[in-house]
Amino acid sequence: MKINKLMTDETIIRELGARLARMRLDKDLTQADLAHEAGVGIRTVQRLEAGTAAPQLTMFIRILRALGIVEHFDLLIPEPIPSPIEQLKLRGKLRQRASGKELAVAEKKGGWTWGEGE
């Protein structure tokens, strides 16, 4: 769904959350994996993906709307398009779960940790 100025703030937030969820799933990350990688709580990820984000995001959308540039969210978080191979595998369905395999592999290799490189 293309974001436009006629959409309500709530609709935009839900669309952004859905896009973030699809991007997370495309990277095969669970919500817990993403929360860990981002250094935030899992509830934060869940609220963002559900479109029940903090009021600060609504204020940001209102500012963008007042500036006439709310459509630029499409550039910030583009709608993910599955590859043709992925489309065949999913048979028109959207992916619903992540296995979390990529993070497990990174942790085995001694993946990134907070405070590294200081």
N, C-alpha and C positions, 0 to 999 in steps of 0.2 A: 504494500500500500504506500503510495507516494504521500509524503507529508506536505500539507498545504495550509494556507492561512485560514481556511474555512473550518479546520478541525479544532475541536476544543482542546484545552490544555491536557485534560485527562486522557483524551484519545491519543494525543501525541506521546504522552508518557507511556501509555500501554503499548503503542507501536514500537517505541524505542526499547522498551523492556523485552518485547517479543524478538526484536532484532538481536539484542544482546544474548538472549537465550539461544537463538539459532547459531550465532557465531560461537558461543561456548560449546555447543554440541558439535559443531563442525570441527572444532579443535579437540573433540573427545575429552572434554573436561567435565567433571561433576561440579555441582555448585560448591561443594566443600573444597575441591581442588582450586577453583577460581578464587574463592574467598581466601584460601591460604596464600596463593600466589600474589593476590592484590593486597594482602595484609589487612583485610576487613573481616567482619563477622559474616557467617553464612546467612543470617537474617537480612543483612544488607543486600546481598546478592539476590536472595529470594524476593525481597520487596522491590528491587529494581526490575527484576524479570516479570513480576506480577503487575507492574505498573502502579504500585502503591508507594512510590518514592517519596522522599522527604520534601517538605514544602519549598526548600531552597531551589529545587529543580523547577517547580511551578513558577517561582519568581523569575528565574532565568528565562523560561519560555515567554513570560509576559514581557520581559525586556526585549527579547528578540522579536516578538510580535509587534511591539511598539516601534521598533526600528525597521519593520517591514522585511525582516530577513529570517523568519521562522522556517522557511523552506530549506534553509541551509543545513538543517539537521540531516537532510538526505545526504549531504556531503560528509558530515561528521560521522554518522553511523549509517553507511549504505546498507540497503536491503541485501542480505546474502543470497546468492544464486548458486544452488548446488551444481556441481559439474555434471555433464551428461551421464557419466558412469554412475555417479551417486544417485542421479534421478532414476536410472534403471534399477538400481539396487532397492531404492525406497518405493518404487512403483507409485509415485505421486503422493506419498505420505510424507509428513514432516517428521524428522528424527525427534524422538522423545527422551532418550536416555543417552548418557555417556558412560563409557566403560572405565574411564580414568586411567587407561593403560599408559598414556604418554607421561603423566606425572610420576607414576610408579617407576618407569624406566629412568627418568631424570633423577629421581631420588636415589636409585641404585648406583648411578654414576657419580653421586656426590653433587647433586644439583645445587642451585643457587640458594643462599641463606641470607637472612637479614644481617646487615652489618659487614658483609663481605667486602673486602677491598679497601677497608678504612685504615 
